[in-house]
Amino acid sequence: MTDLEKLVPQALELSINGETLAIKPLKVGQMPAFLRAISPVMQHLTKTEIDWLALFGERGDDLLSAIAIAVGKPRQWVDELAADQAIVLAAKVIEVNADFFTQAVMPKLGGLLDQAKSLTPAVQMPTQASGSTPSSG
């Protein structure tokens, strides 16, 4: 792999339903819709081994919408794929965008989870305190 190929990620070609798709890193215009669709799926993608059946059972609609956005195809096109093709396509979308997931999404997701955990005691604190009121600062 040349330095240029490392700097500018190359498309990965994949043949699905007799059609050759160029799986590319997400464009900025795809990100808002993709992130809305993929966010509920993220907990499944953090595992070292993805349980595709559980993922499709619990968050299949979200995953299929994210795939459609990432490959620039209508959701109906993705819905018509055979299960094995959909899984391969999803895996390739994740693979091509792995840097995006590991460098951008996962740290943010971890930070949001940490924030949510740190807020939980603060919400419970007033009910635990007896006879005291929090001071306003």
N, C-alpha and C positions, 0 to 999 in steps of 0.2 A: 504494500500500500504506500503510495507516494504521500509526501507532506500535504500536497493539495487535496488529495482524497481524504486525509484525516481532518483537514480544516473545513472542507465543504463536503458534508456527507453525501454519498452517492445513492441514487435510487436502487432499490432491490427489485428485480423483475420476478414476477410470479405468475404462473399460468393458472387461472381459475375459470372453470366452465368454458374452456377453449379460448379465453380472452387473456392476453398478456397485460398485466397491470404493473405499473411502475410505482412501487411503494416508496414514498418519499417522506422525509421529515416534515412535520407539520409546518404549515405556513401560519403567520401571525393571524391572518383572517379566519383560520379554522379553529384557533385555540379557544375562543370563548365557548362556542357550541361543543367542541370536543371535551373541554374541561367540565362543563355542566353534565355531559353524558358519562364521562369516565369517573368522576369523583365517587359515586356510590360503589364503583367496581374496585377502587384502589386497595381496599383491605385484602382482596383476593390476590392482587398483583404483587404484594409485598412478600409473599411466601416464596421460598426457594423452589418449590414444586407447585405449580398451579393445578388445582383440582378443577378441570374444565367443566365437568358435569355439575359440580356444586355451583360454580360461577354462573353457568347458563341457567341453572335452576333458580338461583337467588337474584341474579342481576342481569339476566340474558338480554332484556330489552335495552337496558343502558349500554351494555357492551355492543350489541348490534348497531345501535345508533352511533356510538363512537367509531366503530369500524366504518360505517357508511360515510361519516364526515371525513375520516382520515384518508379514505381512498377516493373520495369525490364521486361516490355512486349513490343513487337513491336508496333509501332504506329498504324498499321493496326488492331491489336487486340483491341486497345482502340477505334478506329473509328467504329468498328462493335458493340459496346455496345449500348443498348437502352439509351435514353437521361437520364432517371431517374437513371440508373445504373452509368452512367458517372458522374452525379452530386454527387451521394453518394460517389463514388470513389474519386473524386476531394476533397470533403469535408473531407474525412478521411485522405487523404494525407496531407492536410493542418493541420488537427487536430494533427496528429502524429508528424508533424514537426513544431508545433506551437512555441515551444521554439526557434527553429532555425529562424523562421520568426520574432518573436518579439524581440529576443536578438541580432540577427546578421543582418538580411536583412533590417528590418524597420528603425533602427537607421542610417544605412548606406544610405538608400534611402533618409531619411530626410536630412542627411548631404549633399548629392549630390544636392538635390533640393535647399537647402540653399546656396550652392556654386554657383549654376546656377543663383539664384536670385541676389547674391552679385556681380556677374560678369556683369550682365546686365547694371547697371549704369556706370561701368568702360568702357564698350564698347561705351556707348553713350556720355561719358564725352568729348572726343575730339571734337565731332561735336557741343557741347554746348558751349565750351570755345571759346571766341572771342579774337583773337590776342595773345594768350599765347601758349607756347609749354610746354609739360610736361618735367620736368627735369629727366635726367637719374641718378639713384642713385647708 
